[in-house]
Amino acid sequence: MVRSEAFTIEVAGEAVGIVVAQKRGFRFYASDSRYQHLEGQDFRTVPDAERAARDLGRTVASPPKAVGIAS
């Protein structure tokens, strides 16, 4: 049986991807297109991946806000 460990990576309370345990560290898979730059990157620890996502989060544009239609 193969055991897989995965951890959700959040930035400002919003899930942006997961990391999956590899033989030597953790591989990042983006769930938010703004974090595609990290896709497939390997990190030594989960906190390293979280730090990279936070750092990237400071530079990526926020998603556009929904605009309501006034009646």
C-alpha positions as CSV (number, residue, x, y, z in Angstrom):
1,M,0.0,0.0,0.0
2,V,1.3,3.4,-1.0
3,R,0.9,6.1,1.6
4,S,0.8,9.7,0.4
5,E,1.1,12.8,2.5
6,A,-0.4,16.1,1.2
7,F,-0.7,19.4,2.9
8,T,-2.7,22.4,1.9
9,I,-0.8,25.6,1.3
10,E,-2.7,28.8,2.2
11,V,-1.9,32.5,1.7
12,A,-3.9,35.0,3.7
13,G,-6.4,32.3,4.6
14,E,-7.0,31.2,1.0
15,A,-5.9,27.8,-0.4
16,V,-3.4,28.3,-3.2
17,G,-2.1,24.8,-3.7
18,I,-0.9,21.6,-2.0
19,V,2.4,20.0,-1.4
20,V,2.8,16.2,-1.7
21,A,5.6,14.4,0.1
22,Q,8.3,13.0,-2.1
23,K,11.4,10.9,-1.2
24,R,13.3,14.1,-0.3
25,G,10.9,16.9,0.4
26,F,7.6,18.2,-1.0
27,R,6.4,19.0,-4.5
28,F,4.0,21.9,-5.0
29,Y,0.9,21.7,-7.1
30,A,-1.0,25.0,-7.6
31,S,-4.8,25.2,-7.2
32,D,-4.8,28.9,-7.9
33,S,-3.5,30.1,-11.3
34,R,-1.7,33.0,-9.7
35,Y,0.6,30.5,-8.1
36,Q,1.5,28.5,-11.3
37,H,5.1,29.8,-11.0
38,L,5.5,27.3,-8.1
39,E,3.9,24.4,-9.9
40,G,6.2,21.3,-9.8
41,Q,8.8,23.0,-7.6
42,D,10.3,20.9,-4.8
43,F,10.8,22.2,-1.3
44,R,12.7,20.7,1.6
45,T,9.9,21.3,4.1
46,V,6.3,22.4,4.2
47,P,7.2,25.7,5.8
48,D,9.6,26.4,3.0
49,A,6.7,25.9,0.5
50,E,4.5,28.1,2.6
51,R,7.1,30.8,2.7
52,A,7.6,30.7,-1.1
53,A,3.8,31.0,-1.6
54,R,3.6,33.9,0.8
55,D,6.5,35.7,-1.0
56,L,4.9,35.1,-4.4
57,G,1.5,36.3,-3.0
58,R,3.0,39.7,-2.3
59,T,3.7,40.1,-6.1
60,V,0.8,38.5,-7.8
61,A,-2.3,40.5,-8.7
62,S,-5.5,39.9,-6.7
63,P,-8.4,38.4,-8.6
64,P,-10.8,41.0,-10.0
65,K,-13.6,41.9,-7.6
66,A,-17.2,41.0,-8.6
67,V,-19.2,44.0,-9.7
68,G,-22.9,44.1,-9.0
69,I,-25.4,45.6,-11.3
70,A,-27.6,48.3,-9.8
71,S,-31.2,48.2,-10.5
